[in-house]
Amino acid sequence: MSVRTLKLACAAAALFVGASFQASAQTAVKFALDWKFEGPSAPYFVAIDKGYYKAEGLDVTVDSGPGSVAGIARVAAGAYPIGFFDINSLVKFRDQNPDQKVQAVMMVYDVPPFAIVSLNKAGIKAPKDLEGKLLGAPAPDGAFAQWKAFVKVNKFDDSKVKIENVGFPVREPMLAQGKVDAITGFSFSSYFNLLQNNIKAEDISVMLMSDHGLVLYGNAIMVNPEFAKANPKIVAGFVRATVKGFIDTAKDPDAAIKSVMKRNETADEKIELDRLKMALRDNMATPWVKANGVGGIDAARFAKSIDQIADTYEFKNRPKTEDLFTSEFLPPASERKL
C-alpha cells in the first residue's frame, strides 16, 4: 500500500469514526406528558417523526402521565427533566415548595380545557344549576383543581354540591350510567370519552370554565431548574423543535394524527383527529396565539390569573410571573407564527 493510499484510508476511517460519534451523540431526554397518547399530544410525536428533535441533537422519549397536576412533582424531583402539566397547579406547587423552582418555558394551552361536563337531561346550563347535583371529580384532575375559583367567580353555593372523588377510568362511564350528574375534566377528553361510551353528541353538555369567568392559562412545558441551568441549549432546542411540531400540527392535523396513531394503535383515529381539532380550535391555536405566536403568554393576563388563584388560595409568598414562566428558551416570535 502506498503512502498516499494509506493516508486516504486513514482519512476515510477518521470520517467514519466522526460520523459514528455524531450519530451516537444525540442527548437522551425523557419528556412526561400529562395523560395518554391522544390527539392533542400530536405536536411532540410530529417533532419526533419529522426529525426536529434529532436536528437539535436530542433523542426524545415521550411517556404518558398521571394527570396534569400530579406530574409536576416528577419534574421537580428530576425523574423527568421536562414535562407538560397545568401551570395553575404549578403556581400552588411553587408556593408550597419554595426550594423546588420548576418553571414553565412554553405555553401550549393558551385557553385551558377545564370543563364541567354533563348530559342535557340533567339540566345543567349554568354554574348555579350544579346546586343539588352530584359531581364526579378525580382528585388529581386539572379541571377540579380550579373548582374553588370557579365557584367564587360564579357566586353559587358549593355546599349544595355533593362531590365524589372518582377515578379517571370510571369518570365518563359513571356519567354515562347516571351514577353522577356531572363531572370535571378536560373538554376534549370527557366529550369524546362519552361518545365512546355510546352517548350521542347532541346529548352532551360541555361547560367551559373559561366561558364562565376564569382567565387562567392551561398546560405548559415546564423544566427542572437544575437541568435547565446545566443544559440551557438542550431546553432551547427542545422548545424550538416542539414549536415546529406545534405549527405543523396546526397546519395539517389530518397528517399529524398519524404520528399519534403509530404509538396508540388501539385508539380510534377519527375520534383522536376530532379530539385534536377541538383542542386546536378551543385551546391551542387561539386568536391570541395566531396574532402573537406559539408558546408565549400575555403578562398582564397571567398576573390576573394569579389574582384569581389568590381568591381561593392563601399564598405564603405570592409568586411573580417571572418566577413561573420564562420566555428565554423560546425562539423569536417570527419563528413561532402559525
Secondary structure, 3 states (H helix, E strand, C coil): CCHHHHHHHHHHHHHHHHHHHHHHCCEEEEEECCCCCCHHHHHHHHHHHCCHHHHCCEEEEEECCCCCCCCHHHHHHCCCCEEEEEHHHHHHHHHHCCCCCCEEEEECCCCCCEEEEEEHHHCCCCHHHHCCCEEECCCCCCCHHHHHHHHHHHCCCHHHCEEECCCHHHHHHHHHCCCCCEEEEEHHHHHHHHHCCCCCHHHEEEEEHHHCCCCCCCEEEEECHHHHHHCHHHHHHHHHHHHHHHHHHHHCHHHHHHHHHCCCCCCCHHHHHHHHHHHHHHHHCCHHHHHHCCECCCHHHHHHHHHHHHCCCCCCCCCCHHHHECCCCCCCHHHCCC
